[in-house]
């Protein structure tokens, strides 16, 4: 019998899978509106403001995930204002599921933002301008004209953010740890099992990650094609 077959884990694979899916869904839902607003701002912004927003929004993408985790750890430490405020409010943060969601959100935000920005930039601005001349305000024109033109790229950005959140590791392990049943995601569980010499069990979790990614990508493609057929009919 293989060595890993007799090893028992404190948390089932299903529990880890469901927790990871909840974290990814929550983090993506939190960052999508923020990314959309920032992408819209860069669309209408001048070159300098656009460059500033781009740099700030994509910074976590070029930094090592552990560096991002270290910054978040410093910000939410109880010795810092944010952490001290949360402590006074009785809200636990570091090494809790909330920290897992934050790490996933911060690390996946750049991908969502860049996809949203590319989708909005590729939409025909003249339609937006025509809607403005017909009396619509900027926000209404953006919602009623620009978003329908950019929806495929926006959907793609949401899927990218979700999949990136599924695989987040570096920042998570610093601010949330690797606590089974509390903060352990699929990526952390894979690391834990490889480190403990149970590669066979790690492969099973890896299959879950691949299936989630494939299902998400194929599902988004199906939705896009259905919408295209509906519009063309």
ABEGO torsion letter per residue (X at the ends): XBAAAABBBABBAAAAAAAAAAAAAAAAAAAAAAAAAAAAAAAABBAAAAAAAAAAAAAAAABBAAAAAAAAAAAABAABAAAAAAAAAGBBABGBAAAAAAAAAAAAAAAAAAAAAAAAAABBAAAAAAAAAAGBBAAAAAAAAAAAAAAAAAAAAAAAAAAAAAABAAAAAAAAEBBBGAABBAAAAAAAAAAAGBAAAAAAAAAAAAAAAAAAAAAAAAAAAAAAAAAAX
